[in-house]
Amino acid sequence: MTERRAILSGSTFEWQIGYARAVVDGDWVHVSGTTGFDYATMTISDDVVEQAEQCLRNIEAALAEAECTFADVVRVRYLLPDRQDFEPCWPVLRRSFGDVQPAATMLMCGLADPRMKIEIEVSARRRFPPHGGAMSNHSEAPVAPVDAYEPPYYVAVFTTVRTQDQSDYSETDARLEDLVKDVPGYLGMDHAQTPGGLGITVSYFRDADALTQWRTNAEHRAAQQRGRAEWYQSYTLHVAKVERSNRFTRAQDPQSPTAG
């Protein structure tokens, strides 16, 4: 049965009106129209940009409880009573959505409380795995692990928790994946990401020299420095020598429509 659950923020409006801050329905997450109230104190700024920032904090909290992030958002609706208030909010909105670029609509309409100057509603789709580790940029490729090579060989296991600032991350990630292929002794790479946002990348190398060549590559080192400065909340790196390796592949069902 498809999972369906409600996420509550503690807003008094949810109890008074009878709705949830967000509803998780399978892979889909629908976040209700969210305003700039701080739900802990039920106070709201008079400044539209500050309201937009608080809207996004409220939405981010709901998405996190649904085990996804702004990277998973596919549709945004902005509702404002005054069209002149929209453009001042653009830099704030771009920080959250500029990299993922969801579909978006701006509507001018009255809101429930005259103090409210902006309301934001989003829909997201959780990806298992995907903003890019990366939420995957390889979703169209066949899903298959790197082969089990004859030992010994080496692996580098890179686990990450990403920040919201992912400017240029996807482009840099794709560039590095092309660059590492030129390293003699590079064997391949596996990617995965947990629903909670832990990225896992495993890179395989024939010998320690190949691993060292990649570790000391100037472009790779520059990307590492930028990752520490901008893209990663935290990460770990584990390097190991593989002494045993095996593989299993299930025989294809001849009755399956994909059997050819």
N, C-alpha and C positions, 0 to 999 in steps of 0.2 A: 504494500500500500504506500502511496506517495506521502512523504512526510509533510505535515502541515502544522505549524505552531505559531503562536503569537509572541511578539516581543513588546514589552511595556517599558516605558522610560520613567514613569513616576509622575508624568504630567497630570494635573488634576483634570485637564480637558478629556483625557482618555476615559476616565471614570465617569465624568459628567455626561459625555456624549455617547460613549459606548463604542470605542474603536481601539485598535492597537497601533503603537508607533510603527511597527512593521509586521508583516506576515511572511513567513517562510513557507513556500509551497513547492516541495521538491527542490530542484536546482534554482528556482526563482525566488527572489527576495523583493517584496513590494514595500517601500517605505512611504508612509503617509505624508501628506503635506506637512512640512515641519517649519516652524517659525523661529524667531530669534529669542525665545524665552530660555532663560537658564532654568531648567526644570528642578534643580536642587532648591532654588530660592523663589521660583516663579516670578522672577523679575526680568525686565527687558530694557535694552538700551534704546535711546531715542535716535541713535545714529544708524542709518541703513546699512553701512558697511560693517559695523560691529554686529548688527543683526544677522547679516549674511554669514559672517564668521561663526556666530553661535549656531545658526542653522546647520552649518556644515559639521560643527563639532557634535551636535545632536544626531545628525545622520550618520556620521562616522561611528559613533557609539552603537547605534542600532545595527549597522552593517557588521561591526566586529562581533556582536552577539550572534549574528547570523553566520559567522565564520567566513566573511568576505570583506572586501575593501572597496575604495573608490575605483580601483582598477577593474572591478567586475561590473561597474555601472554601465548600462546600455541605453538608458533613457532618462532625461532630466526635464522637469517642467518648472518654470519660474513664474510665480504669480506676484504681481505688484500693483498696488493702487495707482501709483504715479510712474509713468514711463521714464521720467527724468531721473528716477532713482536707480535705474538699471545699469547704466554705463559705469557709474562709480564703483559698482560691485564686480566688474569684470576681472580685475586683477586677482581678487580673492577667489572667484570661481575658477579662473584659469589655473591657479595653484593646485586645485583638487582634480580638475577634469581635463586640463590641457594636454596631458600625455595620452589619456585613453580616448578622448574626443567622442563622447556619447552623442546620440541623437538628442536634440533639445528643442524646446518650445518656450517662448515667453508670452504670457497672457497678462493683460491689464484688466484688473477686476477688484472689487471690494473684498476686504478680508474681514474675519469675524470680529476683530478687536481693532479699534482705531489706532492703537499703539503699534500694530503690526505693519511693517513697511515692505516686507518680502516674505514669501513662503516658497519652500523648495520641496519638490516631490521627486523621488528617484525610483527606478526599477533596476535591479541588478540580477545577473545570472552567475551563480557560483560555478567555478570551473575546477574539475578534479582530474589532472592538474591543470593550471593554465600554462597582471600587469607585470605577466611576465612575469638560485634561483629564481630564475625568472618565472613569471607566469609564462607559460610556454609560448614561444614564437614558432613552434614546430607542430601546431595542432593538425595541419593538413598532411604531415608526413606519416607513413605507416608506423604504427606503434610496435616497436620491437627493441629489445635490449641489445646493448653491445655484445658481440659474440664472446664466448668463453675461449680465450686464447691459451696456448700452451704456456704454463708457468716456467720460470718466474717472469713476472712483469709488475708494474707499479700502478697504483691508483692514488689520485688526489680527490678527497671527498670534501666538498665545499658546501657548508650549510649556512643559510642566511635568513635574517629577518629584515625586511626592507622598510625604508621610510616612505612617507607620502611624496617626497620630492623625487620624482623619477625622470626629470628632464634629461633627454638624450640617452637614457639607459638602454632602450630597445636597440637603438642604432649601434651603440658601443658593444652591446652583447652580440649582435649579429656580426659585427666586424671582428671581434675576438674569435668567434667560432670559425670564421673563414681563415683567420690568421694562424690559429693553432694547427690547422690541417697541413701547413707547410713545414711543421717541425718533423724532421726524420725520427721515426719511432713512435709517433702519435697513433693511437689505435682507435680512439672513438670517445664518445661522451654520452652519458645518460642524464636526463632531467626528470625531476618530479617536484610536486609541491603539495603540501598538506592543505586541507580546507582551512586550517587556522593561519596559514600564511608562511609556514617554514619552507623555504626553498632548498632543494638538494640537487647539486650537480656533481657527478662522478666522472672524472677524466681518467683515461687509461693510457699508459705509456709503456713501451717495450722495455726500456731500461732507465736507470737513474740519470744518464746523460741527457736523454730526451726530456725528462722532467725538469732538469736543471736549465736546459736551453729555454724552455717555456717560462719557467719561473723568472729568469733574468731578462726576458724579452722587454725592450724599452717601452713599447706600446702597451704591453700587458701591465707593466709596473705603473705606468701613468694611469691606467684605468683602475688599478688597485687603490691608488692614492685618492682618486676622485670618489671611488666607492666608499672609502672611510669618511670622506668629507661630506658626501651628499646622500648616497643611495642606501647605505646599510645602517640599520639600527644596531645590529650585532651580527657577527659571523664566527664560524669556527672552520679550521682547515685541518684535516687529518691526512697524512701521507703514509701509505703502507705498501709493503712488498707482498704480492700475491703468490702463495706457494701451492694452492690447490684451486682448481676451477672446473666447473662442469656446467652442462646445459641440458634443458629439457624443452621440447616443443611438442605440443599435443597434435596427434594425427588429425588431419582434417576430415570431417564427416563428409562422405561422398554424396549424401543427400542434401548437404547445405547449399543454399543458392549462391554462396561465394566460392564453392569448390570448383567452378569453371565448367 
